[in-house]
């Protein structure tokens, strides 16, 4: 092997090593900043009224309400329900928070890069006694 071929071979190997390190670094950085989004998506589950109502498991990891809330909102039209329908579906409220909200349910730690707050499902009743607003809020 000539000197020129040896230099070309080393340059080619070095290029591959640097490319692999660069791509690996990009993947690690992307996971660090966006991994929580993927984790949240993969942990979602179907809404189950009985599991939702079980406050012993709802307030502890793996926070089943947090994993079910997206399916609950997608499959159930909460706006227009009356108090009895909400209680039958979700159970009694956890506590009254967020000012004028009539129903408040603890979901779990905030789904974000840095989870320092909690997420809550909140609902307001209109004067006729029907749900008029549904929001997922953080405290």
N, C-alpha and C positions, 0 to 999 in steps of 0.2 A: 504494500500500500504506500503510495507516495505521500509526501508531506501535505500537499494540497488536498488530497482525498481525506487524509486524517483530520485536517482542519475543518473540512466540509462536514464530515461525520460528527465531530464534536459540536459544531455549530447547530447541526440538525437535532442532535440529542438535547442540547441546551435549550433550543427553541421549544421542543416538546415538553420538557420539564417546566419551563417557565409558563407555557400555555396551560398546563395542568394545574400548576399552582395558582395562576390567575383565575381560572374558572372555578377552582375550589374555593378561593377567597370570595368570589362573587356569590357563590351558592351559600356560603356561611353567612355572609352579610345579609343576603336576601332572607334567609331563614330567621335570622335574629330580628329583623324588622317586620317580617310578614308571616312568620310561623304561627303566631297566635290566630291569624285569620284562618289558616288551613286547619289548625287544631279545633277551632270553634265549628267550622263546617263539618269536619269529620265526626264530631261528638254529638251532633244534632240527632234527635230521636222523635218518634211520633208522640203526640199528646195522649196522655192517659189520665183520665179524671181521678182515678183512685190514687195513683202515685202522686199527682199534684196535691191532693187533699191531705196526704200524710205529712204533717208538719215536722215530724221527727226526722224524716229523710230529706225533706225539702230544704231545710236550713243547714244541711251538712254536705260536705263533698260526697259525691260529684255534682251536687246541686242539680237535681233532675229537672226542676222548673226552668232553669236557665237553658237546659238542653231541649226542652219541649216548647218554649214560648213561641218560637217562630212557626212551628207547626200549628199550635193553637190559634195564632192570629191568621194564619193562611186558611185554615179549614173551618173556622167558626166565625160567624158574623156576630160579634159581641155587641156592636152598636144596634140598638133597638131591643135588646133583651131587658127584661125587668129584673128587679132585685132577686126574686125567687129563682129565676132561671140561672142567674149568675152563681148564686149560692149552690144550686144543684150541680152545676158544672165544675166550679172551682172551690167550693167550700167557703166557710166564713173568711172574711178578710183577716190579714195578719195584724194590721194596725192602721190607724188613721194617720196618714202623713201626707206631705206635699199639699198643704193648705186645704183646698176645697174638694179634694178627691174623695169619693164615697167608698171606693174599693181600692185597696192597696195590697199587693202580694209581693213578698220578697222573692227574688229570682236567684240571686247569687252575686259573686264578685263581678265587677264590670268586665265586659269582654273587650279588652284593649291591650295595647302593648304593655302599659304599666297599670295594673289593676289596684287602684287605691280606693275606689268607691264601690258601691253596690248598685245593682240594677233592680228596678221595681216595676211591676205591671200596675198601672194606675187607671182607674175608670171614674168618670163623673156621671151622675144621674141628672136628667133634666127635671123640670118641675112636675112633669107627668109621671116620673118614676122609672124612666127608661134610660139605658146607657146612651149617652150622646158623645162621649169622647173616650178613646182608649189610647194610652201612651205608654211606652217603655221609657222610664226616666232613670237617671243616676242621681245619687245624693252626694 
